[in-house]
Amino acid sequence: MSTGYKIGKDDSAYYLTFQVVGWVDLFTRQVYRDIVVESIKFCQANKGLNLFAYVIMSNHVHLLAQSEQDDLSGFVRDFKNYTSKKFLEVVLGDKESRREWMKVVFAYHGKLKNKQTYQIWTHESHAEHVFSQKFIEQKVNYIHQNPVRNGLVANAEDYLYSSARCYAGMSGLLEVIPLDFTWKTYR
């Protein structure tokens, strides 16, 4: 069933949300967050991904991004496919203490929708076309305040897995193309 949030065939920027099925808190472990970071780095270097803002939360990822190749849908597909395989390698390995429970959840969602063995990401990406300066500022602030709203940090720029650090003039895990608006610090 279509949600109405679709990526068009153009070079526009989009606000994207990638959610883990069943709201499984996969990204509470660094190994999974690092898979996301490395995959995005690869896409930036090799697939023309322009990243303007991001945050990796415990069970979802927000991006404000654009494709230089007019193929953001292709990025989403490849990103989800690659990271799912890498996540499953870790989940099915011997170091994941939540392995049995995760297998049950991911198997349930895999059989529920696609008759596949496991499913990690939901099928939706909640893609919202970026259409105005006000919308950009709203989404960037929403992305950066996510860890603050969740009580993980007091200041957005203190969260390592977010582009808030870049907007505050600090180094970040991923390179971003900063958007032109005044960064607000809450210190």
C-alpha positions as a printed Julia matrix, in Angstrom:
187×3 Matrix{Float64}:
  0.0     0.0     0.0
  1.42    3.4    -0.96
  1.91    6.01    1.74
  2.07    8.96   -0.65
  5.68    9.64    0.28
  7.55    8.93   -2.93
 10.86   10.03   -4.38
 10.52   11.75   -7.74
 12.88   11.37  -10.69
 14.84   14.57  -10.23
 17.79   16.03   -8.4
 15.72   17.37   -5.48
 16.64   16.93   -1.84
 14.48   14.75    0.37
 13.96   14.19    4.06
 14.13   10.42    4.6
 13.38    8.15    7.55
 14.58    4.55    7.66
 12.93    2.54   10.45
 13.87   -0.88   11.78
 10.9    -3.29   11.76
  9.18   -3.76   15.1
 11.07   -0.71   16.4
 13.93   -3.05   17.34
 16.65   -0.98   19.03
 19.36   -2.26   16.71
 21.51    0.86   16.86
 22.11    0.72   20.59
 25.18   -1.29   19.55
 28.07    0.47   17.85
 28.65   -2.29   15.32
 25.3    -1.59   13.65
 25.73    2.2    13.74
 29.13    1.77   12.13
 27.6    -0.27    9.3
 25.24    2.64    8.59
 28.09    5.17    8.69
 30.34    3.13    6.4
 27.52    2.51    3.93
 26.69    6.22    3.74
 30.39    7.05    3.28
 30.55    4.58    0.41
 27.48    6.1    -1.23
 28.91    9.6    -0.86
 32.2     8.55   -2.48
 30.83    6.24   -5.18
 27.14    6.91   -5.83
 26.86   10.7    -5.8
 25.02   10.98   -2.47
 24.9    14.53   -1.11
 24.2    14.52    2.61
 22.95   17.69    4.29
 21.89   16.37    7.71
 21.59   13.03    9.5
 21.04   11.31   12.81
 21.24    7.65   13.77
 18.88    6.87   16.64
 18.31    3.55   18.42
 15.83    2.17   15.86
 15.69    4.64   12.98
 17.8     6.94   10.82
 16.89   10.37    9.48
 18.65   11.87    6.46
 18.31   15.05    4.46
 19.91   14.02    1.19
 20.06   14.36   -2.58
 21.45   12.27   -5.42
 23.78   13.87   -7.95
 22.77   11.05  -10.3
 19.03   11.76   -9.99
 18.63    8.34   -8.41
 17.83    8.78   -4.72
 15.45    5.81   -4.97
 18.4     3.73   -6.11
 20.42    4.89   -3.12
 17.59    3.98   -0.74
 17.21    0.53   -2.31
 20.95   -0.22   -2.32
 21.5     1.22    1.16
 18.73   -0.85    2.72
 19.74   -3.99    0.85
 23.45   -3.74    1.75
 22.97   -2.73    5.38
 20.34   -5.45    5.91
 22.81   -8.1     4.78
 25.55   -6.69    7.01
 23.21   -6.41   10.01
 22.12  -10.03    9.55
 25.74  -11.2     9.47
 26.18   -9.67   12.92
 22.79  -10.77   14.28
 23.33  -14.36   13.16
 26.92  -14.37   14.44
 27.96  -15.51   17.9
 28.48  -12.08   19.5
 24.89  -10.79   19.48
 23.33  -11.6    22.86
 19.85  -10.69   21.54
 20.23  -13.02   18.55
 17.33  -15.41   19.19
 14.83  -12.66   19.94
 15.95  -10.6    16.93
 15.69  -13.61   14.63
 12.08  -14.1    15.74
 11.17  -10.44   15.13
 12.98  -10.17   11.79
 11.59  -13.53   10.6
  8.04  -12.51   11.56
  8.28   -9.3     9.54
  9.95  -11.09    6.63
  7.16  -13.63    6.31
  4.47  -11.05    6.99
  5.1    -8.88    3.94
  7.43  -10.48    1.42
  7.66  -14.13    2.24
 11.38  -13.67    2.8
 13.43  -15.18    5.61
 14.21  -11.93    7.46
 13.35   -8.28    7.12
 15.32   -5.55    8.92
 14.03   -2.24    7.52
 10.41   -1.28    6.97
  9.56   -0.85    3.3
  8.7     2.81    3.69
 11.29    5.6     3.69
  8.83    8.38    4.45
 10.41   10.5     1.71
  9.38   14.15    1.93
 10.4    16.5    -0.87
 12.34   19.53    0.39
 10.46   22.52   -0.97
 11.28   25.65    1.04
 13.85   27.25    3.33
 11.42   27.02    6.26
 10.9    23.3     5.61
 14.68   22.74    5.42
 15.26   24.49    8.73
 12.39   22.6    10.35
 13.73   19.22    9.23
 17.38   19.93   10.06
 16.37   21.13   13.53
 14.1    18.09   13.98
 16.95   15.76   12.97
 19.45   17.45   15.29
 17.09   17.68   18.27
 16.1    13.99   18.1
 18.82   12.85   20.57
 17.99   15.76   22.89
 14.25   14.92   22.87
 15.15   11.3    23.64
 17.29   12.31   26.63
 20.54   11.0    25.16
 22.38   14.33   25.34
 21.72   17.79   26.71
 23.05   19.52   23.56
 22.46   18.34   20.0
 26.1    18.86   19.01
 27.23   16.43   21.72
 25.64   13.44   19.97
 28.35   11.68   17.95
 26.0    10.05   15.4
 24.52   13.3    14.11
 25.4    16.12   11.75
 24.63   18.62   14.53
 28.34   18.46   15.31
 29.19   19.68   11.8
 26.7    22.53   12.0
 28.25   23.57   15.33
 31.73   23.71   13.77
 32.91   20.39   15.21
 34.14   17.31   13.38
 31.61   14.6    12.63
 31.6    10.97   11.54
 30.18   11.81    8.11
 30.86   14.7     5.8
 27.86   16.91    5.27
 27.15   19.82    2.99
 26.06   22.46    5.5
 22.91   24.31    4.56
 22.76   28.05    4.82
 20.94   28.97    8.0
 21.98   30.06   11.44
 22.92   27.19   13.73
 21.35   27.5    17.15
 23.25   26.1    20.09
 21.33   25.45   23.27
 24.21   25.75   25.74
